Amino acid sequence: MGESSKALYARMLVDVVIGPVLDNLEKKDISAAHTLRANKGICINSRGSLSLNNLAMFRTFDKWADHTLPGFVYDTIRGMLRKAEMTDKVDMCETLLRLGGTQDSDELKLYRPEKTFQDLSRCASGLKMILGRIPDQIYDRKQFLETIKEIASSIKLLLDAFNKVIEDVPSSDSGSKQILEDRKKEFVRYSKKFSNMLKEFFRDSSQKQNVFLSANFLIYQTNVILRTVKQECC
């Protein structure tokens, strides 16, 4: 596995596993959250095991690990799977793709009420949901071809919605406008990579795992758009 794949898995794990778990803990189990906060600190013991004793510090730590040491979160989860003797039972790429279509952390949700922002949020969720269905539909050629058409349509809807958000950014705020434009270009680049990978798959069906990986990259780039819009506009 390449370093780019490990880094992607790390970021996806933060978005679709760790983030939602912490969100649910904060909302549904106040006592557990208080317990975590009461025992302050993070510890990595001599055997390399991670001890997380504070929820707020964990949120800071997981972002540090994700951006400063690509693959750290992935290695930690893989270590947990090995300890549970589940490494061979879990396909990380496929599992993250399925979760990526259904799970979002609060950090990826747009709460501005304007139609442009709600449309973007809806289109992003729609695209990720369809991409998350790929593992179930890739084995049925006819069904998969229909799914590919849905993905292409959803990508166009997302780009249209994103363009409207960019248009609404004041011209005086050229810095934010350029950042959003850059995110759009990056998303388009990964969309083309995904399209090319599909062509490879139809020439060689053994490329299934690479289709899953490419779809995960596209989900992550969708999340990058949401995170950037929230940072620059919300």
C-alpha positions as CSV (number, residue, x, y, z in Angstrom):
1,M,0.0,0.0,0.0
2,G,1.3,3.4,-1.0
3,E,1.8,6.3,1.5
4,S,-0.9,8.3,-0.3
5,S,-3.4,5.5,0.3
6,K,-2.5,5.3,4.0
7,A,-2.8,9.1,4.3
8,L,-6.2,8.9,2.6
9,Y,-7.4,6.2,5.0
10,A,-6.2,8.2,8.0
11,R,-8.2,11.2,6.9
12,M,-11.3,9.1,6.0
13,L,-11.1,7.4,9.4
14,V,-11.2,10.8,11.1
15,D,-14.2,11.9,8.9
16,V,-16.4,8.8,9.0
17,V,-15.3,6.9,12.1
18,I,-13.7,9.0,14.8
19,G,-15.6,12.3,14.2
20,P,-19.1,10.7,14.3
21,V,-18.2,8.6,17.3
22,L,-17.1,11.7,19.2
23,D,-20.2,13.6,18.1
24,N,-22.5,10.9,19.3
25,L,-20.6,10.6,22.6
26,E,-20.9,14.4,23.2
27,K,-24.6,14.4,22.4
28,K,-25.8,11.1,23.9
29,D,-23.6,10.2,26.8
30,I,-22.8,13.3,28.8
31,S,-21.4,11.3,31.7
32,A,-18.9,9.5,29.5
33,A,-17.8,12.8,28.0
34,H,-17.4,14.2,31.5
35,T,-15.3,11.2,32.5
36,L,-13.0,11.7,29.6
37,R,-12.6,15.3,30.4
38,A,-12.0,14.6,34.0
39,N,-8.9,12.5,33.2
40,K,-6.9,15.0,31.4
41,G,-4.0,14.1,29.1
42,I,-2.9,11.8,26.3
43,C,-0.3,9.1,26.8
44,I,1.6,6.9,24.4
45,N,3.2,4.2,26.4
46,S,6.4,2.3,25.9
47,R,4.7,-0.3,23.7
48,G,3.3,2.4,21.4
49,S,-0.3,2.0,22.6
50,L,-2.5,5.1,22.6
51,S,-4.3,6.3,25.7
52,L,-6.8,9.0,25.1
53,N,-8.1,10.6,28.3
54,N,-9.6,13.8,27.2
55,L,-12.2,14.4,24.5
56,A,-11.2,17.9,23.6
57,M,-7.5,17.0,23.5
58,F,-8.4,13.9,21.3
59,R,-10.0,16.2,18.8
60,T,-6.8,18.3,18.6
61,F,-4.6,15.3,18.6
62,D,-6.3,13.4,15.8
63,K,-6.1,16.4,13.6
64,W,-2.4,16.8,14.5
65,A,-1.7,13.1,13.8
66,D,-3.6,13.3,10.5
67,H,-1.8,16.3,9.1
68,T,1.6,15.9,10.7
69,L,2.1,12.2,10.4
70,P,0.1,10.8,7.5
71,G,-1.1,7.3,8.2
72,F,-0.8,7.5,12.0
73,V,-4.5,7.1,12.6
74,Y,-4.6,4.3,10.0
75,D,-1.7,2.5,11.8
76,T,-3.5,2.9,15.1
77,I,-6.7,1.4,13.9
78,R,-4.9,-1.4,12.1
79,G,-3.1,-2.2,15.3
80,M,-6.4,-2.5,17.1
81,L,-7.7,-4.8,14.4
82,R,-4.6,-6.9,14.6
83,K,-5.0,-7.2,18.4
84,A,-8.6,-8.3,17.9
85,E,-7.5,-10.7,15.2
86,M,-9.7,-9.0,12.6
87,T,-7.1,-7.7,10.1
88,D,-8.0,-10.3,7.5
89,K,-11.7,-9.9,8.0
90,V,-11.9,-6.1,7.4
91,D,-11.2,-4.6,3.9
92,M,-10.3,-1.1,5.0
93,C,-10.8,0.4,1.5
94,E,-14.2,-1.1,1.0
95,T,-15.4,-0.4,4.6
96,L,-14.4,3.2,4.4
97,L,-16.2,3.6,1.1
98,R,-19.4,2.2,2.6
99,L,-19.1,4.4,5.6
100,G,-18.1,7.4,3.6
101,G,-21.5,7.3,1.9
102,T,-23.5,7.3,5.2
103,Q,-21.4,8.9,8.0
104,D,-20.6,12.6,8.5
105,S,-19.1,14.4,11.5
106,D,-20.4,17.8,12.6
107,E,-17.3,19.4,11.1
108,L,-18.7,18.6,7.6
109,K,-22.2,20.0,8.1
110,L,-23.1,23.4,6.8
111,Y,-25.5,25.2,9.1
112,R,-26.0,28.4,7.1
113,P,-29.7,28.6,6.1
114,E,-29.3,30.2,2.7
115,K,-30.4,28.0,-0.2
116,T,-27.0,28.0,-1.9
117,F,-25.4,26.4,1.2
118,Q,-28.2,23.9,1.8
119,D,-28.1,22.9,-1.9
120,L,-24.4,22.3,-1.7
121,S,-24.8,20.2,1.5
122,R,-27.6,18.2,-0.1
123,C,-25.6,17.6,-3.3
124,A,-22.5,16.6,-1.4
125,S,-24.5,14.1,0.7
126,G,-26.2,12.7,-2.4
127,L,-22.9,12.2,-4.3
128,K,-21.3,10.4,-1.3
129,M,-24.3,8.2,-0.8
130,I,-24.1,7.0,-4.4
131,L,-20.4,6.4,-4.2
132,G,-20.9,4.4,-1.1
133,R,-23.2,2.0,-3.0
134,I,-20.4,1.0,-5.4
135,P,-19.2,-2.1,-3.4
136,D,-22.7,-3.6,-3.6
137,Q,-23.3,-2.8,-7.3
138,I,-20.0,-3.2,-8.9
139,Y,-20.6,-7.0,-9.5
140,D,-23.7,-6.3,-11.6
141,R,-22.6,-4.7,-14.8
142,K,-26.0,-3.3,-15.8
143,Q,-26.7,-1.9,-12.4
144,F,-23.2,-0.5,-12.1
145,L,-23.5,1.3,-15.4
146,E,-26.7,3.0,-14.0
147,T,-24.9,3.9,-10.9
148,I,-22.1,5.5,-12.9
149,K,-24.6,7.7,-14.7
150,E,-26.0,8.7,-11.3
151,I,-22.5,9.6,-10.1
152,A,-21.8,11.7,-13.2
153,S,-25.1,13.6,-12.7
154,S,-24.4,14.1,-9.0
155,I,-20.9,15.4,-9.7
156,K,-22.4,18.0,-12.1
157,L,-25.0,19.0,-9.5
158,L,-22.3,19.4,-6.9
159,L,-20.1,21.5,-9.1
160,D,-23.1,23.7,-10.0
161,A,-24.0,24.2,-6.4
162,F,-20.4,24.9,-5.5
163,N,-20.1,27.5,-8.3
164,K,-23.2,29.3,-6.8
165,V,-21.5,29.4,-3.4
166,I,-18.4,30.8,-5.0
167,E,-20.4,33.4,-6.9
168,D,-21.9,34.6,-3.7
169,V,-18.5,35.3,-2.1
170,P,-18.0,39.1,-2.1
171,S,-15.5,40.2,-4.8
172,S,-13.7,42.1,-2.1
173,D,-12.9,38.8,-0.4
174,S,-10.6,37.6,-3.2
175,G,-8.6,35.4,-0.9
176,S,-11.5,33.2,0.1
177,K,-12.8,33.1,-3.5
178,Q,-9.4,31.9,-4.8
179,I,-9.2,29.2,-2.1
180,L,-12.7,27.9,-3.1
181,E,-11.7,28.0,-6.8
182,D,-8.6,25.9,-6.0
183,R,-10.7,23.4,-4.1
184,K,-13.0,23.1,-7.1
185,K,-10.1,22.5,-9.5
186,E,-8.8,19.8,-7.2
187,F,-12.2,18.1,-7.0
188,V,-12.5,18.2,-10.8
189,R,-9.0,16.6,-11.1
190,Y,-10.0,13.7,-8.8
191,S,-13.3,13.3,-10.7
192,K,-11.4,12.8,-13.9
193,K,-9.1,10.3,-12.2
194,F,-12.2,8.4,-11.1
195,S,-13.6,8.4,-14.6
196,N,-10.3,7.1,-16.0
197,M,-10.3,4.3,-13.4
198,L,-13.7,3.2,-14.4
199,K,-12.5,2.9,-17.9
200,E,-9.6,0.7,-16.7
201,F,-12.1,-1.4,-14.7
202,F,-14.2,-2.2,-17.7
203,R,-11.1,-3.3,-19.6
204,D,-9.8,-5.3,-16.6
205,S,-12.3,-6.3,-13.9
206,S,-9.4,-7.1,-11.5
207,Q,-9.1,-3.3,-10.9
208,K,-12.1,-3.4,-8.5
209,Q,-10.0,-2.4,-5.5
210,N,-8.6,0.6,-7.4
211,V,-12.1,1.7,-8.2
212,F,-12.9,1.6,-4.4
213,L,-9.8,3.6,-3.7
214,S,-10.5,6.2,-6.4
215,A,-14.1,6.5,-5.1
216,N,-12.7,7.1,-1.6
217,F,-10.5,9.9,-2.9
218,L,-13.6,11.5,-4.5
219,I,-15.5,11.3,-1.2
220,Y,-12.6,12.8,0.6
221,Q,-12.4,15.7,-1.9
222,T,-16.1,16.2,-1.4
223,N,-15.5,16.5,2.3
224,V,-12.6,18.9,1.6
225,I,-15.1,21.2,-0.3
226,L,-17.5,21.2,2.7
227,R,-14.7,21.8,5.2
228,T,-13.3,24.7,3.1
229,V,-16.7,26.3,2.6
230,K,-17.4,26.1,6.3
231,Q,-14.0,27.6,7.0
232,E,-14.2,30.4,4.5
233,C,-17.9,31.2,4.5
234,C,-19.5,30.1,7.8
